[in-house]
Amino acid sequence: GTLFLGGFQPVGGTAISAATAAGEVSVGAAGAERRITNVAAGRTATDAVNVSQLMSEDAKVNNISNNLSSLSNTVNNINTGTANITNISNTVNNITNGGGIKYFHANSTLADSVASGAESVAIGGNAQATTANSVALGSNSVANSTTLASAGFAPVGGTAISASTAAGEVSVGKAGAERRITNVAAGYAATDAVNLSQLMSEDAKVNNVSNNVSNVSNNVSNLSNTVNNLGNNVTNINNTVTNIVNGGGIKYFHTNSTQADSKASGSDAIAIGGAAVASNSYAMAAGANSTASGYGDVALGYAAQTSGLGGATAVGDKAAALAGGAYAGGLSATASGANSVALGAQATATAANSVALGANSTTTANLSAAGYNPGSATLAGTASAANGEVS
């Protein structure tokens, strides 16, 4: 009663011939079946099959197992004619001592690689990728960084760096067994790897700005050798330069001295030249060994000096203005009286409010004595120290 039904067809197999039957040949009954013997191997699609043909097909099937738990030897060739293997539905759990597949080979007897981090990859004997999103490349390589969330190195004072933290890592070795990465092209984008030629180029640039600079620490405390050339402009120095020893100067400002450094200890004071000292507020000393010690005093020239209550000015080698408001101008001129003036080489004004004009002039008159009267008439005007003299 089932002759009109199609015969058994394996799922996924090719189409079968003579799926339905025109009749049947029975050699027994249910529970009393007979074996048909001496059956020749079938040739055409509708011939009967003998056991030897079934055994041959069974042996073929046994070579391909749905679940491959172990493939100990290398698979040298799977020949499917002109067809490709398009799908392996079940998992291949273990391929041991394999020579690889086309374009991907490994030669190792180490333990298997382990990729335990989420979305990680480990390639090579005993390679270990335990950090998420990381890659361990090569035998015994380890990708297990715990500092990916920490910012990468950024030089102090440098520009902001790109991609300061990492989403994962690529390791090509481990501590003590690092590998050199070769054939790296020069980086272009901010997050590209840098090759050695780029570092060497930067190093050459740095070496051009390292003439005899042995130490720079916040403030420059000592620069013992001359800086011969600084090709580019220095636009900003944030910290104080506290000492430049034996310097040749800067453009438009030079000194040539081996004396002690100048010293401007007064508020808003200026001291220029070897051993020049401006010790009071707003004072200015310019010239080797010059000294301005009064408030607002000005001493210009070698060993020029001022002192007193302030406002004194000495101009010339060894000129001295030694009282408040005094002015001495000329070689060794001295104005020691208050508000006195000495102009000329070695001119000396010792009396207050007096003026010594010309080389070697002095103010020595007795201003308290009465003036000479050749007659008996009363003289007009009175000499006094307050009025001073002009010599």
C-alpha positions in Angstrom: 0.0 0.0 0.0 3.1 2.3 0.0 4.2 1.8 -3.6 3.1 5.3 -4.6 5.2 6.9 -1.8 8.8 8.1 -2.6 11.6 5.9 -1.3 14.0 7.0 1.4 16.2 10.0 0.4 19.1 11.1 2.7 18.7 14.8 3.7 21.1 16.9 1.7 21.7 14.1 -0.8 21.3 14.2 -4.6 18.0 13.4 -6.2 17.1 9.7 -6.4 15.9 7.7 -9.4 12.6 5.7 -9.5 11.4 7.3 -6.3 8.0 5.4 -6.5 7.4 1.8 -7.5 5.2 0.1 -10.2 5.1 -3.1 -8.1 7.0 -5.1 -5.5 9.0 -8.4 -5.2 8.8 -10.0 -1.7 11.0 -12.9 -0.5 9.4 -13.2 2.9 7.1 -11.6 5.4 7.4 -9.2 8.3 9.4 -11.0 11.0 10.4 -13.8 8.5 12.6 -11.9 6.1 15.1 -13.7 3.8 18.6 -12.7 2.8 19.2 -12.2 -0.9 22.6 -13.5 -1.7 25.0 -13.5 -4.7 23.8 -10.0 -5.7 26.2 -8.4 -8.2 27.2 -4.8 -7.5 24.7 -2.4 -9.1 25.8 -0.2 -12.0 22.8 1.9 -13.0 20.8 4.1 -10.7 18.0 1.6 -10.4 20.1 -1.5 -9.8 20.1 -3.3 -6.5 23.1 -2.5 -4.2 25.1 -5.3 -2.6 26.8 -5.1 0.9 30.3 -4.5 -0.6 29.1 -1.3 -2.1 27.5 -0.2 1.2 30.7 -1.0 3.1 32.8 1.0 0.6 30.5 4.0 1.1 30.6 3.5 4.9 34.4 3.6 4.9 34.2 6.9 3.0 31.8 8.4 5.5 33.9 7.3 8.4 36.7 9.5 7.1 34.6 12.6 7.6 33.1 12.9 11.0 30.5 15.5 12.0 32.5 16.4 15.1 36.3 16.3 14.8 37.6 15.9 18.3 41.2 15.2 17.3 43.1 15.5 14.0 46.5 14.3 15.0 48.2 14.3 11.6 48.5 16.9 8.9 45.7 17.2 6.4 47.7 17.3 3.2 44.9 17.4 0.7 41.1 17.4 0.6 40.1 16.8 -3.0 36.5 17.6 -3.8 37.1 17.8 -7.5 36.2 21.3 -8.6 34.0 22.1 -5.7 35.0 24.1 -2.6 34.2 23.3 1.0 31.7 26.1 1.8 30.6 25.2 5.3 31.7 23.2 8.3 28.8 23.3 10.7 30.4 21.8 13.7 33.4 22.9 15.8 37.0 21.7 15.1 38.2 21.3 18.6 41.9 20.4 18.2 44.4 20.3 15.4 47.8 19.2 16.9 51.2 19.6 15.4 49.7 21.0 12.2 51.8 22.5 9.5 49.2 25.1 8.9 46.9 26.0 6.1 47.7 27.9 2.9 49.2 31.3 3.7 49.2 30.6 7.5 51.8 28.2 9.0 53.4 27.6 12.4 56.3 25.4 13.5 56.1 24.8 17.2 56.0 22.1 19.9 55.0 24.6 22.7 51.7 24.6 24.5 48.7 25.9 22.6 48.0 29.6 22.5 45.4 31.1 24.8 43.1 34.1 24.1 41.2 34.5 27.4 40.6 38.3 27.1 37.3 39.4 25.6 37.7 39.9 21.8 41.4 39.0 22.1 43.6 37.1 19.7 46.7 34.9 20.4 48.8 33.5 17.6 51.9 31.3 18.2 53.1 28.6 20.5 52.2 29.5 24.1 51.1 33.0 23.1 48.9 34.5 25.8 46.3 37.3 25.3 44.6 37.9 28.6 43.7 41.6 28.2 40.4 42.5 26.4 40.8 43.7 22.8 44.5 42.7 22.7 46.7 40.7 20.4 49.6 38.4 21.2 51.8 37.7 18.2 54.5 35.1 18.2 55.6 32.2 20.4 55.6 33.0 24.2 54.2 36.5 23.5 52.1 38.0 26.3 49.5 40.7 26.1 48.4 41.3 29.7 48.8 45.1 30.2 47.0 46.6 33.2 47.9 50.2 32.4 45.9 50.7 29.2 43.6 53.2 30.9 46.6 55.3 32.0 47.7 58.1 29.8 50.9 57.5 27.7 54.1 59.5 28.3 53.8 63.2 27.5 57.0 65.4 27.7 56.6 68.3 30.2 56.0 71.4 28.2 55.2 69.6 25.0 52.0 69.8 22.9 49.0 67.7 23.7 49.3 64.1 22.6 46.7 62.1 20.6 45.2 58.8 21.8 46.7 59.1 25.3 44.9 56.0 26.5 44.6 52.6 24.7 41.6 50.4 23.8 43.9 47.3 23.7 47.4 46.3 23.0 49.5 44.4 20.5 52.4 42.5 22.0 55.1 40.8 19.9 57.1 39.4 22.9 57.3 39.6 26.7 59.5 41.2 29.4 63.0 40.0 28.8 62.1 38.5 25.4 61.2 41.5 23.3 61.1 41.3 19.5 62.3 44.0 17.1 59.6 45.3 14.7 61.2 45.8 11.3 60.2 47.4 8.0 58.0 50.1 9.6 57.1 52.9 7.3 57.5 56.5 8.6 54.4 57.6 10.5 52.2 60.2 9.0 49.1 60.7 11.2 49.4 61.5 14.9 48.6 58.0 15.9 50.9 56.2 13.4 54.0 54.3 14.7 57.3 56.2 14.4 60.3 54.5 12.8 63.9 54.9 13.8 64.8 57.3 10.9 62.2 59.8 12.2 63.7 59.5 15.7 67.2 60.0 14.3 66.0 63.1 12.5 64.6 64.6 15.6 67.7 63.7 17.6 69.9 65.6 15.1 67.6 68.6 15.6 67.9 68.4 19.3 71.7 68.1 19.1 71.8 71.5 17.3 70.3 73.1 20.4 72.6 71.4 22.9 75.8 73.3 22.6 77.5 72.9 26.0 74.1 73.0 27.9 74.9 70.5 30.7 71.9 71.1 32.9 68.6 73.0 32.7 66.4 72.7 35.7 63.6 75.2 35.9 65.9 78.2 36.4 69.2 78.3 34.5 71.7 78.5 37.3 74.9 78.2 35.4 75.9 78.4 31.7 79.6 78.1 31.8 80.3 78.0 28.0 79.3 80.3 25.2 76.2 79.6 23.2 77.6 80.1 19.7 74.5 79.9 17.7 70.7 79.8 18.3 69.3 79.7 14.7 65.6 80.2 15.6 64.2 83.0 17.7 63.5 82.3 21.4 60.0 83.6 21.8 59.4 82.9 25.5 61.4 81.9 28.6 59.0 81.3 31.4 61.5 80.9 34.2 64.3 83.1 35.4 67.8 83.0 34.1 69.8 83.6 37.3 73.4 83.5 36.1 75.3 83.7 32.8 79.0 83.3 33.5 81.7 84.9 31.2 79.0 85.6 28.6 79.8 87.6 25.5 76.5 89.4 25.8 73.4 89.6 23.6 72.8 91.7 20.5 73.2 95.4 21.2 74.4 94.6 24.8 77.9 93.3 25.5 80.4 93.3 28.4 84.0 92.1 28.6 84.9 91.5 32.3 86.2 88.8 34.7 85.1 90.7 37.8 82.4 89.8 40.2 78.8 90.0 38.9 76.9 93.3 39.1 74.4 93.6 41.9 71.1 95.5 41.9 69.8 95.0 45.4 67.6 98.2 45.6 64.0 98.1 44.6 63.7 98.7 40.8 67.5 99.4 40.7 69.8 98.7 37.7 73.4 97.6 37.8 75.5 97.2 34.6 79.1 96.2 34.5 81.6 94.1 36.5 81.1 94.6 40.2 78.7 97.4 39.7 76.4 97.9 42.7 73.0 99.7 42.8 72.0 99.3 46.5 69.1 101.8 46.9 65.6 102.1 45.4 65.6 103.3 41.8 69.3 103.7 41.8 71.4 103.1 38.6 75.1 102.1 38.5 76.7 101.6 35.0 80.4 100.8 34.6 82.9 98.5 36.2 83.1 99.1 40.0 80.5 101.9 39.9 78.4 102.4 43.0 75.0 104.1 43.4 74.0 103.9 47.1 71.5 106.8 47.5 67.8 106.8 46.6 67.5 107.5 42.9 71.2 108.1 42.5 73.0 107.6 39.1 76.6 106.6 38.8 78.0 106.3 35.2 81.6 105.4 34.5 84.4 103.3 35.9 84.4 103.5 39.7 81.9 106.3 39.6 80.2 106.6 43.0 77.3 108.3 44.7 76.1 108.5 48.3 74.0 110.7 50.6 70.3 111.4 51.0 69.5 110.7 47.3 69.3 112.4 44.0 73.1 112.5 43.4 74.7 112.0 40.0 78.3 111.1 39.2 79.4 110.9 35.5 83.0 110.0 34.5 85.8 107.8 35.6 86.1 107.9 39.4 83.6 110.8 39.6 82.0 111.1 43.0 78.8 112.8 44.1 78.8 112.4 47.9 75.9 114.4 49.1 72.2 114.7 48.5 71.4 116.4 45.2 75.1 116.7 44.3 76.4 116.4 40.7 79.9 115.5 39.7 80.9 115.3 36.0 84.4 114.6 34.7 87.5 112.5 35.5 87.8 112.3 39.3 85.4 115.2 39.8 84.0 115.4 43.4 80.9 117.1 44.6 80.7 116.6 48.4 78.5 119.6 49.4 74.8 119.2 49.4 73.3 120.3 46.1 76.8 121.2 44.8 78.1 120.8 41.3 81.6 119.9 40.1 82.2 120.0 36.4 85.6 119.2 34.9 88.5 116.9 35.5 89.4 116.9 39.3 87.0 119.7 39.9 86.0 119.8 43.6 82.8 121.4 45.1 82.9 121.0 48.9 80.6 123.7 50.0 76.8 123.3 49.9 75.0 124.9 46.9 78.4 125.7 45.3 79.6 125.2 41.7 83.2 124.3 40.7 83.5 124.9 36.9 86.6 123.7 35.0 89.4 121.3 35.5 90.9 121.5 39.0 88.4 124.2 40.1 87.5 124.3 43.9 85.0 126.0 46.1 86.9 127.0 49.2 85.6 130.6 49.9 84.7 131.6 53.5 81.1 132.4 52.8 80.5 133.6 56.4 83.0 136.5 56.1 81.9 139.9 54.9 82.8 141.0 51.4 85.7 143.5 50.8 84.6 147.1 51.1 87.1 149.6 49.6 85.2 152.7 50.9 82.8 153.6 53.7 79.5 153.0 51.9 77.3 150.1 52.9 77.6 147.0 50.7 74.5 145.5 49.2 74.0 141.7 49.5 75.3 139.3 52.2 77.5 136.3 51.6 76.4 133.2 53.4 77.0 129.4 53.3 73.3 129.0 52.3 73.9 130.9 49.1 77.1 129.1 48.1 79.7 130.2 45.5 80.7 129.7 41.9 84.4 129.0 41.3 
